[in-house]
Amino acid sequence: FANFGSIGVVVGAFSAVAPHRAPEIAQLGLRALAAATLSNLMSATIAGFFIGLA
C-alpha cells in the first residue's frame, strides 16, 4: 500500500464515511505513505537478513 493510488483509495473511502473530516484525512495521506514505505523497507530488510543466512 505504499503508492499514490492507494492514498487516493483510502482518502476517497474514508471521505465517503466521514465527509466532515475529509481535510484531516487528506492531510494524513502523505504521512501514511511514508509509514507504508518504511514498513515495506523493514520487511525487505528482515527477508534479506534471513536469505543471507541461508
PQR file of N, CA, C, O and H, with PARSE charges and radii, in Angstrom:
ATOM      1  N   PHE A   1       0.806  -1.202   0.000 -0.4000 1.5000
ATOM      2  CA  PHE A   1       0.000   0.000   0.000 -0.0000 2.0000
ATOM      3  C   PHE A   1       0.846   1.261   0.000  0.5500 1.7000
ATOM      4  O   PHE A   1       0.369   2.333   0.370 -0.5500 1.4000
ATOM      5  N   ALA A   2       2.068   1.139  -0.403 -0.4000 1.5000
ATOM      6  CA  ALA A   2       2.948   2.301  -0.395 -0.0000 2.0000
ATOM      7  C   ALA A   2       3.012   2.923  -1.783  0.5500 1.7000
ATOM      8  O   ALA A   2       4.087   3.018  -2.375 -0.5500 1.4000
ATOM      9  H   ALA A   2       2.456   0.268  -0.704  0.4000 1.0000
ATOM     10  N   ASN A   3       1.861   3.348  -2.303 -0.4000 1.5000
ATOM     11  CA  ASN A   3       1.854   4.058  -3.577 -0.0000 2.0000
ATOM     12  C   ASN A   3       0.766   5.125  -3.562  0.5500 1.7000
ATOM     13  O   ASN A   3      -0.130   5.103  -2.717 -0.5500 1.4000
ATOM     14  H   ASN A   3       0.988   3.271  -1.822  0.4000 1.0000
ATOM     15  N   PHE A   4       0.853   6.050  -4.497 -0.4000 1.5000
ATOM     16  CA  PHE A   4      -0.067   7.182  -4.501 -0.0000 2.0000
ATOM     17  C   PHE A   4      -1.499   6.772  -4.820  0.5500 1.7000
ATOM     18  O   PHE A   4      -2.440   7.421  -4.363 -0.5500 1.4000
ATOM     19  H   PHE A   4       1.581   6.068  -5.183  0.4000 1.0000
ATOM     20  N   GLY A   5      -1.678   5.708  -5.596 -0.4000 1.5000
ATOM     21  CA  GLY A   5      -3.025   5.225  -5.895 -0.0000 2.0000
ATOM     22  C   GLY A   5      -3.745   4.754  -4.647  0.5500 1.7000
ATOM     23  O   GLY A   5      -4.946   4.976  -4.494 -0.5500 1.4000
ATOM     24  H   GLY A   5      -0.913   5.181  -5.967  0.4000 1.0000
ATOM     25  N   SER A   6      -3.022   4.113  -3.766 -0.4000 1.5000
ATOM     26  CA  SER A   6      -3.620   3.643  -2.515 -0.0000 2.0000
ATOM     27  C   SER A   6      -4.064   4.810  -1.642  0.5500 1.7000
ATOM     28  O   SER A   6      -5.081   4.720  -0.954 -0.5500 1.4000
ATOM     29  H   SER A   6      -2.046   3.932  -3.890  0.4000 1.0000
ATOM     30  N   ILE A   7      -3.315   5.890  -1.665 -0.4000 1.5000
ATOM     31  CA  ILE A   7      -3.716   7.067  -0.891 -0.0000 2.0000
ATOM     32  C   ILE A   7      -5.053   7.585  -1.400  0.5500 1.7000
ATOM     33  O   ILE A   7      -5.924   7.948  -0.609 -0.5500 1.4000
ATOM     34  H   ILE A   7      -2.489   5.963  -2.223  0.4000 1.0000
ATOM     35  N   GLY A   8      -5.218   7.620  -2.718 -0.4000 1.5000
ATOM     36  CA  GLY A   8      -6.486   8.069  -3.292 -0.0000 2.0000
ATOM     37  C   GLY A   8      -7.647   7.188  -2.887  0.5500 1.7000
ATOM     38  O   GLY A   8      -8.731   7.686  -2.583 -0.5500 1.4000
ATOM     39  H   GLY A   8      -4.511   7.326  -3.361  0.4000 1.0000
ATOM     40  N   VAL A   9      -7.431   5.883  -2.881 -0.4000 1.5000
ATOM     41  CA  VAL A   9      -8.486   4.950  -2.485 -0.0000 2.0000
ATOM     42  C   VAL A   9      -8.853   5.156  -1.020  0.5500 1.7000
ATOM     43  O   VAL A   9     -10.034   5.217  -0.677 -0.5500 1.4000
ATOM     44  H   VAL A   9      -6.551   5.478  -3.128  0.4000 1.0000
ATOM     45  N   VAL A  10      -7.856   5.263  -0.166 -0.4000 1.5000
ATOM     46  CA  VAL A  10      -8.115   5.425   1.266 -0.0000 2.0000
ATOM     47  C   VAL A  10      -8.807   6.754   1.552  0.5500 1.7000
ATOM     48  O   VAL A  10      -9.779   6.796   2.306 -0.5500 1.4000
ATOM     49  H   VAL A  10      -6.897   5.214  -0.446  0.4000 1.0000
ATOM     50  N   VAL A  11      -8.317   7.832   0.959 -0.4000 1.5000
ATOM     51  CA  VAL A  11      -8.931   9.144   1.175 -0.0000 2.0000
ATOM     52  C   VAL A  11     -10.363   9.150   0.663  0.5500 1.7000
ATOM     53  O   VAL A  11     -11.253   9.686   1.324 -0.5500 1.4000
ATOM     54  H   VAL A  11      -7.528   7.798   0.346  0.4000 1.0000
ATOM     55  N   GLY A  12     -10.597   8.566  -0.501 -0.4000 1.5000
ATOM     56  CA  GLY A  12     -11.951   8.509  -1.044 -0.0000 2.0000
ATOM     57  C   GLY A  12     -12.895   7.695  -0.187  0.5500 1.7000
ATOM     58  O   GLY A  12     -14.035   8.099   0.039 -0.5500 1.4000
ATOM     59  H   GLY A  12      -9.875   8.130  -1.038  0.4000 1.0000
ATOM     60  N   ALA A  13     -12.432   6.550   0.294 -0.4000 1.5000
ATOM     61  CA  ALA A  13     -13.288   5.689   1.117 -0.0000 2.0000
ATOM     62  C   ALA A  13     -13.618   6.349   2.451  0.5500 1.7000
ATOM     63  O   ALA A  13     -14.777   6.373   2.865 -0.5500 1.4000
ATOM     64  H   ALA A  13     -11.506   6.221   0.111  0.4000 1.0000
ATOM     65  N   PHE A  14     -12.613   6.877   3.115 -0.4000 1.5000
ATOM     66  CA  PHE A  14     -12.870   7.495   4.415 -0.0000 2.0000
ATOM     67  C   PHE A  14     -13.638   8.806   4.283  0.5500 1.7000
ATOM     68  O   PHE A  14     -14.403   9.164   5.179 -0.5500 1.4000
ATOM     69  H   PHE A  14     -11.671   6.857   2.778  0.4000 1.0000
ATOM     70  N   SER A  15     -13.447   9.523   3.183 -0.4000 1.5000
ATOM     71  CA  SER A  15     -14.199  10.756   2.972 -0.0000 2.0000
ATOM     72  C   SER A  15     -15.678  10.470   2.749  0.5500 1.7000
ATOM     73  O   SER A  15     -16.529  11.286   3.104 -0.5500 1.4000
ATOM     74  H   SER A  15     -12.826   9.232   2.455  0.4000 1.0000
ATOM     75  N   ALA A  16     -15.988   9.319   2.165 -0.4000 1.5000
ATOM     76  CA  ALA A  16     -17.388   8.945   1.984 -0.0000 2.0000
ATOM     77  C   ALA A  16     -18.033   8.595   3.320  0.5500 1.7000
ATOM     78  O   ALA A  16     -19.219   8.851   3.529 -0.5500 1.4000
ATOM     79  H   ALA A  16     -15.297   8.656   1.877  0.4000 1.0000
ATOM     80  N   VAL A  17     -17.256   8.013   4.214 -0.4000 1.5000
ATOM     81  CA  VAL A  17     -17.785   7.629   5.527 -0.0000 2.0000
ATOM     82  C   VAL A  17     -17.907   8.847   6.442  0.5500 1.7000
ATOM     83  O   VAL A  17     -18.902   8.993   7.152 -0.5500 1.4000
ATOM     84  H   VAL A  17     -16.293   7.804   4.044  0.4000 1.0000
ATOM     85  N   ALA A  18     -16.909   9.712   6.428 -0.4000 1.5000
ATOM     86  CA  ALA A  18     -16.898  10.888   7.304 -0.0000 2.0000
ATOM     87  C   ALA A  18     -16.543  12.127   6.491  0.5500 1.7000
ATOM     88  O   ALA A  18     -15.406  12.595   6.553 -0.5500 1.4000
ATOM     89  H   ALA A  18     -16.101   9.593   5.851  0.4000 1.0000
ATOM     90  N   PRO A  19     -17.497  12.669   5.725 -0.5600 1.5000
ATOM     91  CA  PRO A  19     -17.174  13.801   4.841  0.2800 2.0000
ATOM     92  C   PRO A  19     -16.702  15.059   5.573  0.5500 1.7000
ATOM     93  O   PRO A  19     -15.947  15.852   5.009 -0.5500 1.4000
ATOM     94  N   HIS A  20     -17.130  15.248   6.806 -0.4000 1.5000
ATOM     95  CA  HIS A  20     -16.703  16.437   7.543 -0.0000 2.0000
ATOM     96  C   HIS A  20     -15.238  16.364   7.977  0.5500 1.7000
ATOM     97  O   HIS A  20     -14.662  17.375   8.379 -0.5500 1.4000
ATOM     98  H   HIS A  20     -17.743  14.605   7.264  0.4000 1.0000
ATOM     99  N   ARG A  21     -14.635  15.184   7.900 -0.4000 1.5000
ATOM    100  CA  ARG A  21     -13.228  15.027   8.281 -0.0000 2.0000
ATOM    101  C   ARG A  21     -12.321  14.824   7.066  0.5500 1.7000
ATOM    102  O   ARG A  21     -11.166  14.430   7.226 -0.5500 1.4000
ATOM    103  H   ARG A  21     -15.103  14.362   7.573  0.4000 1.0000
ATOM    104  N   ALA A  22     -12.817  15.082   5.870 -0.4000 1.5000
ATOM    105  CA  ALA A  22     -12.041  14.873   4.642 -0.0000 2.0000
ATOM    106  C   ALA A  22     -10.723  15.654   4.625  0.5500 1.7000
ATOM    107  O   ALA A  22      -9.703  15.087   4.234 -0.5500 1.4000
ATOM    108  H   ALA A  22     -13.755  15.402   5.741  0.4000 1.0000
ATOM    109  N   PRO A  23     -10.698  16.928   5.031 -0.5600 1.5000
ATOM    110  CA  PRO A  23      -9.401  17.635   5.026  0.2800 2.0000
ATOM    111  C   PRO A  23      -8.370  16.993   5.952  0.5500 1.7000
ATOM    112  O   PRO A  23      -7.185  16.929   5.623 -0.5500 1.4000
ATOM    113  N   GLU A  24      -8.820  16.526   7.096 -0.4000 1.5000
ATOM    114  CA  GLU A  24      -7.907  15.871   8.041 -0.0000 2.0000
ATOM    115  C   GLU A  24      -7.374  14.561   7.464  0.5500 1.7000
ATOM    116  O   GLU A  24      -6.195  14.244   7.621 -0.5500 1.4000
ATOM    117  H   GLU A  24      -9.782  16.578   7.364  0.4000 1.0000
ATOM    118  N   ILE A  25      -8.237  13.809   6.803 -0.4000 1.5000
ATOM    119  CA  ILE A  25      -7.841  12.539   6.197 -0.0000 2.0000
ATOM    120  C   ILE A  25      -6.837  12.784   5.072  0.5500 1.7000
ATOM    121  O   ILE A  25      -5.840  12.070   4.964 -0.5500 1.4000
ATOM    122  H   ILE A  25      -9.195  14.067   6.676  0.4000 1.0000
ATOM    123  N   ALA A  26      -7.092  13.783   4.243 -0.4000 1.5000
ATOM    124  CA  ALA A  26      -6.184  14.101   3.141 -0.0000 2.0000
ATOM    125  C   ALA A  26      -4.829  14.562   3.661  0.5500 1.7000
ATOM    126  O   ALA A  26      -3.795  14.270   3.060 -0.5500 1.4000
ATOM    127  H   ALA A  26      -7.902  14.363   4.331  0.4000 1.0000
ATOM    128  N   GLN A  27      -4.834  15.272   4.767 -0.4000 1.5000
ATOM    129  CA  GLN A  27      -3.590  15.763   5.346 -0.0000 2.0000
ATOM    130  C   GLN A  27      -2.719  14.611   5.853  0.5500 1.7000
ATOM    131  O   GLN A  27      -1.492  14.698   5.811 -0.5500 1.4000
ATOM    132  H   GLN A  27      -5.674  15.509   5.256  0.4000 1.0000
ATOM    133  N   LEU A  28      -3.338  13.550   6.323 -0.4000 1.5000
ATOM    134  CA  LEU A  28      -2.595  12.406   6.841 -0.0000 2.0000
ATOM    135  C   LEU A  28      -2.142  11.451   5.740  0.5500 1.7000
ATOM    136  O   LEU A  28      -1.432  10.484   6.019 -0.5500 1.4000
ATOM    137  H   LEU A  28      -4.335  13.479   6.357  0.4000 1.0000
ATOM    138  N   GLY A  29      -2.540  11.706   4.497 -0.4000 1.5000
ATOM    139  CA  GLY A  29      -2.211  10.805   3.401 -0.0000 2.0000
ATOM    140  C   GLY A  29      -0.720  10.625   3.186  0.5500 1.7000
ATOM    141  O   GLY A  29      -0.254   9.495   3.044 -0.5500 1.4000
ATOM    142  H   GLY A  29      -3.116  12.491   4.271  0.4000 1.0000
ATOM    143  N   LEU A  30       0.034  11.706   3.158 -0.4000 1.5000
ATOM    144  CA  LEU A  30       1.478  11.601   2.930 -0.0000 2.0000
ATOM    145  C   LEU A  30       2.186  10.949   4.108  0.5500 1.7000
ATOM    146  O   LEU A  30       3.174  10.236   3.932 -0.5500 1.4000
ATOM    147  H   LEU A  30      -0.345  12.625   3.274  0.4000 1.0000
ATOM    148  N   ARG A  31       1.679  11.196   5.299 -0.4000 1.5000
ATOM    149  CA  ARG A  31       2.262  10.531   6.468 -0.0000 2.0000
ATOM    150  C   ARG A  31       2.023   9.023   6.400  0.5500 1.7000
ATOM    151  O   ARG A  31       2.897   8.231   6.752 -0.5500 1.4000
ATOM    152  H   ARG A  31       0.877  11.775   5.442  0.4000 1.0000
ATOM    153  N   ALA A  32       0.837   8.637   5.946 -0.4000 1.5000
ATOM    154  CA  ALA A  32       0.529   7.213   5.783 -0.0000 2.0000
ATOM    155  C   ALA A  32       1.406   6.594   4.694  0.5500 1.7000
ATOM    156  O   ALA A  32       1.841   5.450   4.829 -0.5500 1.4000
ATOM    157  H   ALA A  32       0.127   9.281   5.659  0.4000 1.0000
ATOM    158  N   LEU A  33       1.667   7.336   3.620 -0.4000 1.5000
ATOM    159  CA  LEU A  33       2.545   6.844   2.557 -0.0000 2.0000
ATOM    160  C   LEU A  33       3.962   6.616   3.086  0.5500 1.7000
ATOM    161  O   LEU A  33       4.595   5.613   2.758 -0.5500 1.4000
ATOM    162  H   LEU A  33       1.313   8.265   3.510  0.4000 1.0000
ATOM    163  N   ALA A  34       4.451   7.534   3.891 -0.4000 1.5000
ATOM    164  CA  ALA A  34       5.786   7.378   4.472 -0.0000 2.0000
ATOM    165  C   ALA A  34       5.838   6.171   5.403  0.5500 1.7000
ATOM    166  O   ALA A  34       6.809   5.415   5.386 -0.5500 1.4000
ATOM    167  H   ALA A  34       3.937   8.349   4.157  0.4000 1.0000
ATOM    168  N   ALA A  35       4.807   5.988   6.210 -0.4000 1.5000
ATOM    169  CA  ALA A  35       4.769   4.841   7.122 -0.0000 2.0000
ATOM    170  C   ALA A  35       4.714   3.530   6.351  0.5500 1.7000
ATOM    171  O   ALA A  35       5.375   2.563   6.729 -0.5500 1.4000
ATOM    172  H   ALA A  35       4.018   6.602   6.224  0.4000 1.0000
ATOM    173  N   ALA A  36       3.936   3.484   5.278 -0.4000 1.5000
ATOM    174  CA  ALA A  36       3.839   2.265   4.474 -0.0000 2.0000
ATOM    175  C   ALA A  36       5.166   1.960   3.783  0.5500 1.7000
ATOM    176  O   ALA A  36       5.564   0.799   3.687 -0.5500 1.4000
ATOM    177  H   ALA A  36       3.399   4.270   4.971  0.4000 1.0000
ATOM    178  N   THR A  37       5.844   2.986   3.307 -0.4000 1.5000
ATOM    179  CA  THR A  37       7.145   2.788   2.669 -0.0000 2.0000
ATOM    180  C   THR A  37       8.162   2.243   3.666  0.5500 1.7000
ATOM    181  O   THR A  37       8.907   1.314   3.355 -0.5500 1.4000
ATOM    182  H   THR A  37       5.521   3.929   3.385  0.4000 1.0000
ATOM    183  N   LEU A  38       8.190   2.818   4.855 -0.4000 1.5000
ATOM    184  CA  LEU A  38       9.116   2.327   5.879 -0.0000 2.0000
ATOM    185  C   LEU A  38       8.790   0.896   6.287  0.5500 1.7000
ATOM    186  O   LEU A  38       9.695   0.103   6.548 -0.5500 1.4000
ATOM    187  H   LEU A  38       7.585   3.572   5.108  0.4000 1.0000
ATOM    188  N   SER A  39       7.516   0.565   6.345 -0.4000 1.5000
ATOM    189  CA  SER A  39       7.115  -0.801   6.680 -0.0000 2.0000
ATOM    190  C   SER A  39       7.586  -1.784   5.611  0.5500 1.7000
ATOM    191  O   SER A  39       8.083  -2.863   5.934 -0.5500 1.4000
ATOM    192  H   SER A  39       6.781   1.210   6.133  0.4000 1.0000
ATOM    193  N   ASN A  40       7.431  -1.415   4.346 -0.4000 1.5000
ATOM    194  CA  ASN A  40       7.899  -2.279   3.258 -0.0000 2.0000
ATOM    195  C   ASN A  40       9.416  -2.444   3.287  0.5500 1.7000
ATOM    196  O   ASN A  40       9.926  -3.542   3.066 -0.5500 1.4000
ATOM    197  H   ASN A  40       7.027  -0.539   4.084  0.4000 1.0000
ATOM    198  N   LEU A  41      10.127  -1.373   3.554 -0.4000 1.5000
ATOM    199  CA  LEU A  41      11.585  -1.458   3.625 -0.0000 2.0000
ATOM    200  C   LEU A  41      12.038  -2.327   4.794  0.5500 1.7000
ATOM    201  O   LEU A  41      13.014  -3.067   4.676 -0.5500 1.4000
ATOM    202  H   LEU A  41       9.712  -0.481   3.733  0.4000 1.0000
ATOM    203  N   MET A  42      11.333  -2.239   5.922 -0.4000 1.5000
ATOM    204  CA  MET A  42      11.688  -3.072   7.074 -0.0000 2.0000
ATOM    205  C   MET A  42      11.442  -4.546   6.770  0.5500 1.7000
ATOM    206  O   MET A  42      12.251  -5.397   7.142 -0.5500 1.4000
ATOM    207  H   MET A  42      10.540  -1.637   6.018  0.4000 1.0000
ATOM    208  N   SER A  43      10.335  -4.855   6.100 -0.4000 1.5000
ATOM    209  CA  SER A  43      10.060  -6.248   5.719 -0.0000 2.0000
ATOM    210  C   SER A  43      11.135  -6.774   4.777  0.5500 1.7000
ATOM    211  O   SER A  43      11.580  -7.914   4.914 -0.5500 1.4000
ATOM    212  H   SER A  43       9.678  -4.164   5.799  0.4000 1.0000
ATOM    213  N   ALA A  44      11.551  -5.950   3.825 -0.4000 1.5000
ATOM    214  CA  ALA A  44      12.594  -6.368   2.888 -0.0000 2.0000
ATOM    215  C   ALA A  44      13.928  -6.566   3.601  0.5500 1.7000
ATOM    216  O   ALA A  44      14.691  -7.468   3.257 -0.5500 1.4000
ATOM    217  H   ALA A  44      11.189  -5.025   3.714  0.4000 1.0000
ATOM    218  N   THR A  45      14.207  -5.733   4.584 -0.4000 1.5000
ATOM    219  CA  THR A  45      15.445  -5.874   5.347 -0.0000 2.0000
ATOM    220  C   THR A  45      15.472  -7.185   6.119  0.5500 1.7000
ATOM    221  O   THR A  45      16.484  -7.886   6.130 -0.5500 1.4000
ATOM    222  H   THR A  45      13.587  -5.000   4.864  0.4000 1.0000
ATOM    223  N   ILE A  46      14.362  -7.513   6.760 -0.4000 1.5000
ATOM    224  CA  ILE A  46      14.284  -8.762   7.523 -0.0000 2.0000
ATOM    225  C   ILE A  46      14.381  -9.962   6.588  0.5500 1.7000
ATOM    226  O   ILE A  46      15.077 -10.930   6.895 -0.5500 1.4000
ATOM    227  H   ILE A  46      13.540  -6.943   6.750  0.4000 1.0000
ATOM    228  N   ALA A  47      13.692  -9.909   5.451 -0.4000 1.5000
ATOM    229  CA  ALA A  47      13.773 -11.011   4.483 -0.0000 2.0000
ATOM    230  C   ALA A  47      15.196 -11.160   3.954  0.5500 1.7000
ATOM    231  O   ALA A  47      15.693 -12.278   3.822 -0.5500 1.4000
ATOM    232  H   ALA A  47      13.127  -9.123   5.201  0.4000 1.0000
ATOM    233  N   GLY A  48      15.848 -10.058   3.655 -0.4000 1.5000
ATOM    234  CA  GLY A  48      17.228 -10.106   3.182 -0.0000 2.0000
ATOM    235  C   GLY A  48      18.172 -10.674   4.222  0.5500 1.7000
ATOM    236  O   GLY A  48      19.126 -11.374   3.885 -0.5500 1.4000
ATOM    237  H   GLY A  48      15.445  -9.149   3.763  0.4000 1.0000
ATOM    238  N   PHE A  49      17.911 -10.378   5.478 -0.4000 1.5000
ATOM    239  CA  PHE A  49      18.735 -10.932   6.550 -0.0000 2.0000
ATOM    240  C   PHE A  49      18.624 -12.447   6.586  0.5500 1.7000
ATOM    241  O   PHE A  49      19.635 -13.141   6.688 -0.5500 1.4000
ATOM    242  H   PHE A  49      17.135  -9.810   5.752  0.4000 1.0000
ATOM    243  N   PHE A  50      17.402 -12.966   6.503 -0.4000 1.5000
ATOM    244  CA  PHE A  50      17.219 -14.415   6.560 -0.0000 2.0000
ATOM    245  C   PHE A  50      17.717 -15.110   5.297  0.5500 1.7000
ATOM    246  O   PHE A  50      18.216 -16.233   5.371 -0.5500 1.4000
ATOM    247  H   PHE A  50      16.580 -12.402   6.420  0.4000 1.0000
ATOM    248  N   ILE A  51      17.592 -14.470   4.151 -0.4000 1.5000
ATOM    249  CA  ILE A  51      18.120 -15.060   2.918 -0.0000 2.0000
ATOM    250  C   ILE A  51      19.649 -15.085   2.973  0.5500 1.7000
ATOM    251  O   ILE A  51      20.279 -16.020   2.479 -0.5500 1.4000
ATOM    252  H   ILE A  51      17.187 -13.558   4.091  0.4000 1.0000
ATOM    253  N   GLY A  52      20.234 -14.058   3.573 -0.4000 1.5000
ATOM    254  CA  GLY A  52      21.685 -14.006   3.703 -0.0000 2.0000
ATOM    255  C   GLY A  52      22.232 -15.087   4.618  0.5500 1.7000
ATOM    256  O   GLY A  52      23.386 -15.493   4.474 -0.5500 1.4000
ATOM    257  H   GLY A  52      19.722 -13.299   3.974  0.4000 1.0000
ATOM    258  N   LEU A  53      21.424 -15.558   5.554 -0.4000 1.5000
ATOM    259  CA  LEU A  53      21.869 -16.614   6.465 -0.0000 2.0000
ATOM    260  C   LEU A  53      21.832 -17.992   5.825  0.5500 1.7000
ATOM    261  O   LEU A  53      22.519 -18.909   6.275 -0.5500 1.4000
ATOM    262  H   LEU A  53      20.488 -15.228   5.671  0.4000 1.0000
ATOM    263  N   ALA A  54      21.033 -18.139   4.775 -0.4000 1.5000
ATOM    264  CA  ALA A  54      20.853 -19.462   4.149 -0.0000 2.0000
ATOM    265  C   ALA A  54      22.040 -19.866   3.311  0.5500 1.7000
ATOM    266  O   ALA A  54      22.040 -20.947   2.722 -0.5500 1.4000
ATOM    267  H   ALA A  54      20.476 -17.394   4.409  0.4000 1.0000
TER
END
